[in-house]
Amino acid sequence: LIIFYRLLLSIYRKLILPAKEVHYYGKWSIVTGSTSGIGKEYAEYLAKIGINIIIISRDESKLIKQVDELISLGKENGHVIDVKYIQHDFTIYDTEIRNQFYNKIDKLCKELEIGLLINNVGIANEYPKYLHEFTDNEVDSLIVCN
């Protein structure tokens, strides 16, 4: 009886129950690691469906370019969206810089109705290495960022 109940519940959740709209959670989203790869695709998807976005990445020139691209993408799909950016390198271990970044995020979270966080930032080594082949800076960056 329990197995049958679990089966029906699973079918209901996956096939019958509609997914919540992203707009349900809030008007704004935050996407880290947004200038390339999966993070960029997430940001573009959110722009297409009309969600305001805060993009965070380490390369400010890419961020500035991406702001215009996302606004244009929103317009192409019939939405007027607002896009803000924050330049931050997540591999930096300096406590003062990290605290400034967290304060900036905290301020934005209080001002805006943020309903979605896509935390996509991360780094990996270029090719497989043994642990003893990593430099101290590489290890620190991997730990701090990931």
C-alpha positions in Angstrom: 0.0 0.0 0.0 2.8 2.4 0.9 4.6 1.6 -2.4 1.4 2.3 -4.4 0.9 5.6 -2.5 4.6 6.7 -3.2 4.2 5.8 -6.9 1.0 7.8 -7.2 2.5 10.7 -5.4 5.6 10.6 -7.6 3.4 10.6 -10.8 1.4 13.5 -9.4 4.4 15.6 -8.6 6.2 14.9 -11.9 3.4 14.8 -14.4 0.3 16.5 -13.1 1.4 19.2 -10.7 2.5 22.2 -12.8 5.8 23.8 -12.1 5.8 27.2 -10.4 6.6 30.1 -12.6 9.9 31.8 -11.9 8.0 35.1 -11.4 6.3 33.5 -8.4 9.5 33.9 -6.3 10.3 37.5 -7.0 11.0 40.1 -9.6 14.8 39.9 -9.5 17.4 37.1 -9.8 21.1 36.9 -9.1 23.3 34.9 -11.5 27.0 34.4 -10.5 29.5 33.4 -13.2 27.2 34.9 -15.8 29.6 35.9 -18.6 30.2 32.5 -20.0 29.0 28.9 -20.1 26.0 27.7 -18.2 25.7 31.0 -16.2 25.4 33.0 -19.4 22.7 30.6 -20.6 20.8 31.0 -17.3 21.0 34.8 -17.6 19.8 34.8 -21.2 16.9 32.5 -20.3 15.8 34.8 -17.4 16.0 37.8 -19.8 13.8 36.0 -22.3 11.1 35.4 -19.7 11.2 38.9 -18.3 13.0 38.5 -15.0 15.2 41.4 -13.8 18.8 40.2 -13.3 21.8 41.0 -11.2 24.8 39.5 -12.9 28.1 38.9 -11.1 31.4 38.0 -12.7 35.1 38.9 -12.5 35.5 40.6 -15.9 33.9 44.1 -15.9 34.2 44.6 -19.6 32.3 41.4 -20.3 29.7 42.4 -17.7 29.1 45.8 -19.4 28.7 44.1 -22.7 26.4 41.5 -21.3 24.1 44.1 -19.7 23.2 45.5 -23.1 22.8 42.0 -24.6 20.4 40.9 -21.9 18.3 44.1 -22.2 18.1 43.6 -25.9 17.2 39.9 -25.5 14.4 40.9 -23.1 13.1 43.5 -25.6 13.1 40.9 -28.5 10.9 38.7 -26.4 8.5 41.6 -25.4 9.8 42.4 -22.0 11.3 45.5 -20.4 13.9 44.3 -17.9 16.4 45.9 -15.7 19.9 44.4 -15.5 22.5 45.4 -12.8 26.0 44.1 -12.6 28.6 43.6 -9.8 32.2 42.9 -10.7 33.8 40.5 -8.2 36.5 37.9 -8.3 35.4 35.0 -6.1 39.0 33.7 -5.9 40.2 36.6 -3.9 40.8 35.7 -0.3 41.1 39.2 1.0 38.6 39.6 3.9 38.1 43.3 3.4 37.3 42.9 -0.3 34.9 40.0 0.4 33.2 42.0 3.1 32.7 44.9 0.8 31.1 42.5 -1.8 28.8 40.9 0.8 27.7 44.4 2.0 26.9 45.4 -1.6 24.9 42.2 -2.0 23.2 42.7 1.3 22.2 46.2 0.3 20.7 45.0 -3.0 18.8 42.2 -1.3 17.2 44.8 1.0 16.3 47.1 -1.8 15.1 44.6 -4.4 12.7 41.7 -4.3 15.2 38.9 -5.1 13.5 35.5 -5.6 16.1 33.4 -7.3 19.8 32.8 -6.9 21.8 30.9 -9.5 25.1 30.4 -7.9 27.1 29.2 -10.9 30.6 30.6 -10.2 33.4 28.1 -9.9 36.8 27.3 -11.1 38.7 24.1 -12.0 42.2 23.3 -13.1 43.0 23.3 -16.8 44.0 19.6 -16.8 44.1 16.9 -14.2 46.9 17.2 -11.6 48.0 15.3 -8.5 47.5 17.2 -5.3 51.2 17.8 -4.8 51.4 19.5 -8.2 49.1 22.4 -7.2 50.6 25.7 -6.0 49.4 27.2 -2.7 47.6 29.9 -4.6 45.7 27.4 -6.8 44.5 25.5 -3.8 43.4 28.7 -2.0 41.5 29.8 -5.1 39.8 26.5 -5.5 38.7 26.4 -1.9 37.6 30.0 -1.7 35.7 30.0 -5.0 34.2 26.6 -5.0 
